[in-house]
């Protein structure tokens, strides 16, 4: 059974609460807005939707893609990161420079110890989700049948 991932707002994820979840067809500006507004109390791991999503989705995807990559590198780390890194958070040098994590437990410990700031976690998760969604959005934008299926499934509201 899969673990329940809390929503971005601190409660359960809900399709009726737009800002509690990321949709496959969310554009980068929507992802940024939703993640920026996500509940992420400094040092608190429990109920943190960003950490839960990172553990349940981003780290496993990173590990699978790294294993399948010709260069053996994770898609969520820059070329300058150690080869063992699964997840990186870009930060300016004046704030300590980039942070690299080889496992989820390291990232969670850094957050709990407050060496990873909520703003930095939000930036890293935003970057990773946007990288994950980019090929899906490119395929969607290039395929009229895909776009029509989305319109059929989710017709725009009627204007009265």
C-alpha positions, 0 to 999 in steps of 0.5 A: 500500500502507498503512503498517504501524502499530505496536501500542500496546505497542511491538510489532506490532498483534495481535488476540490482544494486547488492549492493542495495538489500539483496536477500533471498539466500545471505550468511552471508558474502554477507549480511555483505559486502552489509550492510558494504557498505550501505549509512548511513550518521550519523544522517540523517534518510531520504533516509537511506535504513538501517533504512527503512528496519528495519522499514518495515521488521525487526521490524514487523517480530520481533513483529510477531515472539515475539507474536508467541514465546513460551517465548514471546521474539523477535528473534533479541534480546539476552536473556539478553535484556529487555523482551520488546525489539524488536531490539538489537544492540550488542556493546562491553562494551568499546563502551557503551554496547548493545543497546535495542529498544522497538519500531522503533521510539526509534531507529530512534530517537537515530540515528537522535540524533547521539547516535546510530552510523552508524557502530552500526546500520550496525552491528545490521541490519547485525545480524538481517538479517543473523538471518532472512535468516539462516533458509531459507538458511538451507532449501535451502542447504538441498533441491536439488529440491529447489537448482535446481529451483534456477538454472533453474530460474537463470542459470549461464552465459555461458562461451565463 
